Amino acid sequence: MPMQQGTPRPPATPAQALSAMDHLIATGMIGQQEMAQRLNLNVTDLTCFGFVLEAGDTLLTAGDLAERAHVTTGAVTGILNRLERADYVTRRPDPDDRRRVRVAANPDAVARVRALYEPHYARVTELFSDYSPAEIAVLYDLFTRTGRLMGEYLEELRKGD
């Protein structure tokens, strides 16, 4: 049963919040694996395709994609090769720099991915309706800052190798 906006939330300790976050991440990872399998992709390729979709009409370069996915430009080349072979993306010359390419999503692939994800996003959007605008702002802040921390830690780990 949904909570009404403004309904007091149950108390939680930082340790409980961290545990809940860990469970969310674990379920998300398993969910991404399931989604990727249904789309005949691996999780990294699906994640990168998600970044291409997120960029919309602002077509990403391979370097942009590498930065967002926290992978090397060499790894992005392999990712783009696989996505192109699977008919998810096309590479287009950059109109400002012919040495660079931009990545565009193929409309049929966009439709396949949206058909799979939209029911989930509709449920999450419905869940968000239980939260006030101030609570949504806190969630946005938490997600953004936690994502940044995770990315920074990933870079630290890689530098330590």
N, C-alpha and C positions, 0 to 999 in steps of 0.2 A: 504494500500500500504506500503510495507516495506521501511524503511529508509536505505540509503546507509551508510556504515561505514564511520565515520568521519563527518557525517552530524551533525551540532550543535543540541543539544537537547534543547527542550523548557525549559526556566527557571522555577524553582520551589523553593518554600520556604520550610524550614523544616516542617512546619505545613502541607503543601500540600503533602509532601513526607510521613509524618506519616499517613495522611488520606488515601493516596493511598495504603500504607502498610496494614492499617486496612481493606480496601476493599478487598485486595488480600487475607488476612488471612480469612476473612469471606467467600469469594467465595471458598477458598480452603477447609474450614471446611464443607461447604455444599457439595462440590464435593467429599470429602472423605466419607461423609455419603452416598451419592449416590453410590459410588464405593463399599463401604462395603455392602450395601443392595444387590447390584447385585451379590456379591460374597457370600452372606448368612453369613456375619460376622458382628460384631460390629466394630466401628471405632478403639477402642483400640486394638482389636485382629488383625485387618488389619494393624495397625501401627506397631505392634510387628512383624507381618509376614514380613513387609517391612524391618525391621532391620535384620531379619534372611536372607532375600534375599541379602541385602547390604553386609552382612558379607561373602557371597559366600562360598568358601571352608573352610574358617576359622570358624568352627562351634562355635556358641555362647553357653555359659553356661546360666543357668537361672539367675544367678547373673549379667552377662553381659547384658542380656535383661532387667532386672529390672533397671539397671543403665541408659541405653539408653532411656527407656520409662518413666523414672522418676516415677516408681511405686515400691511398696515393693516386696520383694521376695515372700511373701504370695500371693500377687495379681498375680504375674507372674505364680505361680502354677496353678491358675484358668484359666489364659489366655492360658497356654500351654495345659491344659486339654481340653479346648474348641477347640483349633487349632488341637489337635491330634484327637479328636472325629470327627471333620469336614474333616479329612484327609489332612490337610495342612502341618503338621510337624510330624516327628518321633523323639523320644528321643533315643539317643545312649549313651552307657557308655563312659565316658572319658577314653581314653587309659592310661593316666598318673595318674588318681585318680578315682578309681572305685566308690567312694562315690558321685561323681559328674556326671551329665549328660550333654550332648551337644545336641543342637537342629539342626536338618537337615530339609530342605524344601523338600516336596514331589514333584517330577518332574511334575506330572499332575497339581498340585496347582500352581506351578511356571508358567506353560503354560497358565492357566486361568487368572492369575493376569497380566502377560505380555500382553496377548491379549487385556485386558481392558485398560491398561496404555500406551502401546506403541504408539497409535495414538496421545495421549496428549503429550507425551515426544517428539515425532517427531515435533509437532508444536512448542513446547518451544525451541527445538534445532534450528529450523528454525528461530525463533525470535532472538535467541542468535547470529545468523549469521549477524544480523544488527549491532552488537557491535564489537568494536575493541578488540584486546587481552587485552589492558590496561583497557578498560571498563569492560570486563569480569572479570578481576582481582578485580576490585572495587566491582562488584556484588558479587563475591565469598566472599570477605572480609566482605561485609555487611551481607550477608546471614549467614555466619559462626559466626560473632560476635553477631548479633541479636539473633541467635539461642542460643548461650551461655548465653546471657543476659536473654532471656526468661526462660531458664532452671534454672538459678540462682534465678530469681524472683519466679518461681514456688516453689523451695525449701524453700525460705524465707516465702512464704505464708503458706506452710505446717508446718513449724516450729512454726509459730505464732498461729496455731490452738490449 
